[in-house]
Amino acid sequence: MTSSRPLFGDARMARRAHTPLRTSVEDLDAAKRAPSTPQTESAAFRLAFSDEEFMTSEDTRGVRFQLEYLKTEFRLREHGIRSTVVLFGGARIPEPGKPAWAARNETQKTNLEAASRYYDEARRFAQYASLTSRALNFRDYVVVTGGGPGVMEAGNRGAADVGAPTIGLNIVLPHEQAPNTFITPELCFNFHYFATRKIHFLLRARAVAIFPGGFGTLDEFFETLTLIQTGRMERVPLLLFGKEFWNKVINFEALADAGTIAPDDPHLFTVVDSAEDGWNVIREHYNLPEVKLAG
């Protein structure tokens, strides 16, 4: 879904207060028209904010953190997005009926193709969230994913199915990743720093849904769980999709028996197997109205 709201630069310029002083945009344009001399070709002459070498230096890392946080924050505010539903899950899980492109052997192929049911569950779960979001003028419960393939694609696709805006928080990786085509273009972001990306995943989260996945999915699950456990984050619905998968992958009872977590800590999350069950946990937690999926 393409938003009718103005793009980032246009909206910022439209809100700029009048000033008798020259703007940075005007000076940037003027600097580009400077005559070519040894002095103007020197890196020292470049305006600091347009000097790529300076802006990517070790000394300006803190500035880049701030810029990466602010760009996404400004855009989400411009679109009036107050809260989100976060979907994490494996990039390697294929759409049902499609080959397991990431499989490295027959065992992986069999298991990944069997896990394709989670693609459908993630897609349906995102539809529930997005239909609820529609009733709130797409300001709350907006679906956000990591922007890639697999479960992430399914989440953005479910939102697009019902005409809802949906966010993708991509990260620059050596071997991938192109954003999936279901992300709302104006809400498709790209990050250099994992840290600032993680902030935006949870800053507006009203619920977090974890589908089967690998290291990245486990990282996001345990980070969210730790923030809730330590009281650094409000206790929001934290869902684990796939009882059979998670019981094999993590022995929570062993952690409790060992005393490394509290006996009640496994109650900080809920294990579900279907989109309907997962959304009902969220709906009851926030006393939301029921929504019905077409078909």
PyMOL commands that set and color helices and strands:
alter all, ss='L'
color gray80, all
select helices_A, chain A and resi 8-14+24-32+43-45+48-50+52-55+58-78+106-114+117-135+151-161+185-187+194-202+215-229+243-249+252-258+265-268+275-286
alter helices_A, ss='H'
color red, helices_A
select strands_A, chain A and resi 84-88+142-145+167-171+188-191+205-210+238-241+270-272
alter strands_A, ss='S'
color yellow, strands_A
deselect
rebuild
show_as cartoon
